[in-house]
């Protein structure tokens, strides 16, 4: 681990209550991996408000030329992403009209930081769907826009890495999951004890400006120190058969396990058997984060990839699988799971364990457990070696 990262984490521990140092490494790895050429990485950090994730994102903002901030989106801002066009009467060609920087111009080639996604989620339902659909296309690097004026059809190109924070509210935003679930890589931030975190916040009154300046300065040193060529060490690591197998299995398991299962609105019956996602985007995102870890001097990346695979699961499925693991670990015998025809007592046991391991202590109802087990059965989860690659070596 590079000394600048050690210094940053020491400073962070001095001023804040942090329970999740692995997540800190992953966030910074995602940020420095922006130096690596490749597909866009969109990392979504899910955690409670005031839990510390925003303070880390704040340290990236002063990095002018490297970072661009984005706190709200509108469909028109995305569509009119590049310079407005007008037709030259002499040449009959479209030409750009210089009217200052537009949103996509500012973001192109940058690491984009959004401290909180909530302003986007509060927009009207139709606007959210439109925004998510446009972002879906934009993630592929190109966005086609048609105008009812002389501009006609314009193909816009923009590439940027994106790290954004959001609260658990995103779990209920089905539109986001359906439209962008395969575009985002999720990181679930562990919330510290409320009383401890609040007490530390009170202790920091009057010292926050100095603390944030120190953290931002150290983060600038981390970004300056890291080199893209160090990330290339991942390629040699990936050639090792055992590393390659574990990495690819994690990507495949996550791709299948996060595939949506469409159900009837009222009966909750499965509409049709889904076609599981192929893990290409997951593999590209995980590889870029792994490169960032190598750039930070962290070469044992498998535990981080296992963490990312767990975090990428839908919350209800994650809780059920965690509960299954806990039950099997306590009983020392594997359960015939995932199956959707388990006894009521077994489903109650899973629901009980889910309450014990959930962040807010609420867990899942027996009915919710039954639906999740049916989802896993439809996705043929029992044919996947998820225990071996997702749990036992964690």
SULQUIPE-V316855 format. One record per residue. N is the residue number from 1. RES is the residue in three letters. OMEGA is omega in whole degrees, 0 to 359 (* if undefined). Layout:
n/res/omega
N/RES/OMEGA
N/RES/OMEGA
This chain:
n/res/omega
1/UNK/183
2/UNK/184
3/UNK/179
4/UNK/178
5/UNK/177
6/UNK/180
7/UNK/180
8/UNK/182
9/UNK/176
10/UNK/179
11/UNK/179
12/UNK/180
13/UNK/180
14/UNK/188
15/UNK/184
16/UNK/174
17/UNK/182
18/UNK/178
19/UNK/193
20/UNK/182
21/UNK/175
22/UNK/178
23/UNK/177
24/UNK/178
25/UNK/183
26/UNK/179
27/UNK/181
28/UNK/177
29/UNK/178
30/UNK/182
31/UNK/182
32/UNK/178
33/UNK/175
34/UNK/179
35/UNK/182
36/UNK/177
37/UNK/180
38/UNK/181
39/UNK/180
40/UNK/175
41/UNK/177
42/UNK/182
43/UNK/180
44/UNK/181
45/UNK/183
46/UNK/181
47/UNK/182
48/UNK/176
49/UNK/179
50/UNK/185
51/UNK/176
52/UNK/183
53/UNK/182
54/UNK/180
55/UNK/177
56/UNK/179
57/UNK/180
58/UNK/183
59/UNK/180
60/UNK/191
61/UNK/180
62/UNK/183
63/UNK/183
64/UNK/182
65/UNK/180
66/UNK/187
67/UNK/171
68/UNK/180
69/UNK/179
70/UNK/183
71/UNK/178
72/UNK/182
73/UNK/171
74/UNK/179
75/UNK/182
76/UNK/179
77/UNK/179
78/UNK/183
79/UNK/181
80/UNK/189
81/UNK/181
82/UNK/188
83/UNK/174
84/UNK/184
85/UNK/172
86/UNK/184
87/UNK/176
88/UNK/184
89/UNK/182
90/UNK/184
91/UNK/183
92/UNK/179
93/UNK/175
94/UNK/179
95/UNK/180
96/UNK/175
97/UNK/182
98/UNK/178
99/UNK/180
100/UNK/183
101/UNK/173
102/UNK/187
103/UNK/183
104/UNK/174
105/UNK/180
106/UNK/185
107/UNK/186
108/UNK/178
109/UNK/184
110/UNK/166
111/UNK/184
112/UNK/180
113/UNK/173
114/UNK/185
115/UNK/182
116/UNK/182
117/UNK/185
118/UNK/179
119/UNK/177
120/UNK/184
121/UNK/180
122/UNK/179
123/UNK/180
124/UNK/185
125/UNK/183
126/UNK/179
127/UNK/179
128/UNK/180
129/UNK/180
130/UNK/179
131/UNK/182
132/UNK/177
133/UNK/178
134/UNK/179
135/UNK/178
136/UNK/177
137/UNK/183
138/UNK/179
139/UNK/178
140/UNK/174
141/UNK/182
142/UNK/178
143/UNK/177
144/UNK/179
145/UNK/177
146/UNK/181
147/UNK/179
148/UNK/180
149/UNK/184
150/UNK/181
151/UNK/177
152/UNK/183
153/UNK/180
154/UNK/175
155/UNK/182
156/UNK/179
157/UNK/179
158/UNK/179
159/UNK/178
160/UNK/170
161/UNK/189
162/UNK/172
163/UNK/182
164/UNK/177
165/UNK/177
166/UNK/178
167/UNK/179
168/UNK/178
169/UNK/183
170/UNK/180
171/UNK/182
172/UNK/180
173/UNK/183
174/UNK/180
175/UNK/181
176/UNK/181
177/UNK/182
178/UNK/185
179/UNK/187
180/UNK/183
181/UNK/182
182/UNK/179
183/UNK/181
184/UNK/167
185/UNK/187
186/UNK/173
187/UNK/183
188/UNK/185
189/UNK/180
190/UNK/184
191/UNK/178
192/UNK/177
193/UNK/188
194/UNK/182
195/UNK/180
196/UNK/180
197/UNK/179
198/UNK/178
199/UNK/178
200/UNK/179
201/UNK/178
202/UNK/178
203/UNK/185
204/UNK/181
205/UNK/180
206/UNK/183
207/UNK/189
208/UNK/181
209/UNK/180
210/UNK/180
211/UNK/180
212/UNK/177
213/UNK/178
214/UNK/179
215/UNK/180
216/UNK/179
217/UNK/179
218/UNK/177
219/UNK/177
220/UNK/178
221/UNK/178
222/UNK/182
223/UNK/179
224/UNK/184
225/UNK/187
226/UNK/182
227/UNK/181
228/UNK/182
229/UNK/176
230/UNK/177
231/UNK/180
232/UNK/176
233/UNK/178
234/UNK/183
235/UNK/177
236/UNK/178
237/UNK/184
238/UNK/180
239/UNK/177
240/UNK/187
241/UNK/183
242/UNK/177
243/UNK/182
244/UNK/181
245/UNK/182
246/UNK/181
247/UNK/183
248/UNK/177
249/UNK/179
250/UNK/179
251/UNK/181
252/UNK/180
253/UNK/179
254/UNK/181
255/UNK/180
256/UNK/186
257/UNK/179
258/UNK/178
259/UNK/180
260/UNK/173
261/UNK/183
262/UNK/180
263/UNK/173
264/UNK/187
265/UNK/186
266/UNK/182
267/UNK/182
268/UNK/175
269/UNK/179
270/UNK/182
271/UNK/180
272/UNK/180
273/UNK/184
274/UNK/172
275/UNK/186
276/UNK/177
277/UNK/172
278/UNK/191
279/UNK/183
280/UNK/181
281/UNK/177
282/UNK/180
283/UNK/180
284/UNK/180
285/UNK/179
286/UNK/180
287/UNK/180
288/UNK/177
289/UNK/178
290/UNK/176
291/UNK/177
292/UNK/177
293/UNK/177
294/UNK/178
295/UNK/179
296/UNK/180
297/UNK/178
298/UNK/185
299/UNK/175
300/UNK/191
301/UNK/183
302/UNK/177
303/UNK/178
304/UNK/180
305/UNK/175
306/UNK/178
307/UNK/181
308/UNK/178
309/UNK/177
310/UNK/183
311/UNK/181
312/UNK/180
313/UNK/171
314/UNK/190
315/UNK/182
316/UNK/178
317/UNK/179
318/UNK/181
319/UNK/180
320/UNK/180
321/UNK/176
322/UNK/180
323/UNK/178
324/UNK/180
325/UNK/180
326/UNK/180
327/UNK/180
328/UNK/181
329/UNK/180
330/UNK/181
331/UNK/180
332/UNK/177
333/UNK/179
334/UNK/177
335/UNK/178
336/UNK/188
337/UNK/6
338/UNK/172
339/UNK/180
340/UNK/181
341/UNK/179
342/UNK/180
343/UNK/179
344/UNK/181
345/UNK/179
346/UNK/178
347/UNK/177
348/UNK/179
349/UNK/178
350/UNK/179
351/UNK/180
352/UNK/179
353/UNK/180
354/UNK/178
355/UNK/182
356/UNK/185
357/UNK/180
358/UNK/183
359/UNK/184
360/UNK/177
361/UNK/182
362/UNK/180
363/UNK/183
364/UNK/173
365/UNK/178
366/UNK/178
367/UNK/179
368/UNK/177
369/UNK/180
370/UNK/180
371/UNK/179
372/UNK/179
373/UNK/177
374/UNK/176
375/UNK/182
376/UNK/177
377/UNK/179
378/UNK/180
379/UNK/179
380/UNK/182
381/UNK/183
382/UNK/179
383/UNK/183
384/UNK/180
385/UNK/187
386/UNK/178
387/UNK/184
388/UNK/188
389/UNK/184
390/UNK/187
391/UNK/192
392/UNK/181
393/UNK/182
394/UNK/*
